[in-house]
Amino acid sequence: MVEYQQPAIGRDLVRVYERNNIACDLPSGVGCCGMPWLDGGDVKAFVGQGERNVPILAEQVRRGRDVVVPQPTCGYVLKKEYPEYLGTDDARLVASHTYDAAEYLMKIHREEGKGLDTDFGGDVPESITWHVPCHLRAQNVGFKSRDLMKLTGAAVTPVEKCSGIDGTWGLRSENYDLARKVAQPLRKAIDDDGAQVVAGDCMLANGAIAEETGRTAVHPLQVIARAYGIPDEG
């Protein structure tokens, strides 16, 4: 999702992490997590993707590295679906070392002596409406993106309303009209909050937000990047 549709998120993630002395690397050979196949019922193709990705990631974990993922659906696949469908020790090892991008930063922030850089001399919004994606809630890690953005001093209002996407369901032409109806409570909540910035971790849901509200939702890591004064590369 990031590599081909929103590469600016990946660039901002790396720059925010490196600002906090966290080295980043993208191992050669890692590809799509396989969620589109799983969501479409092609379990064989999904497992094939997992069998290609997991050994590469497991080797990195054995070298002392953790795995961070900026898209909640993909993070959920690595944490939950790979261990279930592959059933291997490597899949479980990768799952135990996989973190949502904001989750990992807050983990670092709370470890003694490893607090994040909180010198936010850039663009800090007064208020943020934050959409809480379903696959982030399903990870049961708490509101780490909210907590991260609040470090800037911004007021953050979480909105837990469905975007109508549901993996790939809402992207199918036969479901389009119904998906838009499902997204109306989310639209109303964002409009009613009237915050300066709209943020959301899920690029799929952010597309629905743009369509229903006319506003561009940015990833929480991009909020942090701008607050650091890191320029927006578009």
Secondary structure, DSSP 8 states (H G I E B T S, - for coil): -TTTT-HHHHHHHHHHHHHTT------TT----SHHHHHTT-HHHHHHHHHHHHHHHHHHHHTT--EEESSHHHHHIIIIIHHHHH--HHHHHHHHTEEEHHHHHHHHHHSTT--------S---SEEEEE--HHHHTTT--SHHHHHHHTTT-EEEEE----S-TTTGGGSGGGHHHHHHHTHHHHHHHHHH--SEEEES-HHHHHHHHHHHS---B-HHHHHHHHHT-----
